[in-house]
């Protein structure tokens, strides 16, 4: 078996050009408009120098404010100004409400975008074998692909029961640089926030790794202020399921 490989939005798997159209999409329509590019401007906002880029999801809206979920490792080292950018051109500054580097998740507070509906956090993680859709912006543009829930490859130090894994329907496809912090979606809800993948190219267990919604909901309740949690969950509870499911 090939040596175990752990990747955090830094290593690239080039999609197979023969990937069937039904398993990969570059359209950001419908509920996918809630996906956003998250940038940590480590050299200062729009100044020459690097920005750490990842993905996030609009998760709840309450009045003029909104909650976006993403990956914590986007904010390793220096943290500069943070922006959240939606595909229709709306951009908001962001502040970190809560961050957990062990679970690799962060909650951002932004000005609510106009005309974009949030995607709520699911109540329970999907079962092994069920189909999900994985969203991310990669290095240049939005992409979604279909995957099936798998058993996570365990590593020492994992939080028990926290991880959800999924293998791309086409050739065990996994995430690429810039995807980190995006969601796994099932039935129009966030079932996990992904941060990378585990497994070498020849490992049949190779799969995207993510923080499951069971642990995520508990983390949000614990780490957000009571008022923010209540406002966001109340707003989320009013949302009907969007009907978005992974493509068959």
Helices and strands as residue ranges (DSSP letters): E 6-7, E 24-25, G 30-34, E 35-41, E 52-62, E 65-70, G 72-75, E 81-86, E 91-100, E 105-111, E 131-136, E 143-150, E 163-168, E 183-186, E 189-198, E 207-212, H 213-223, H 226-237
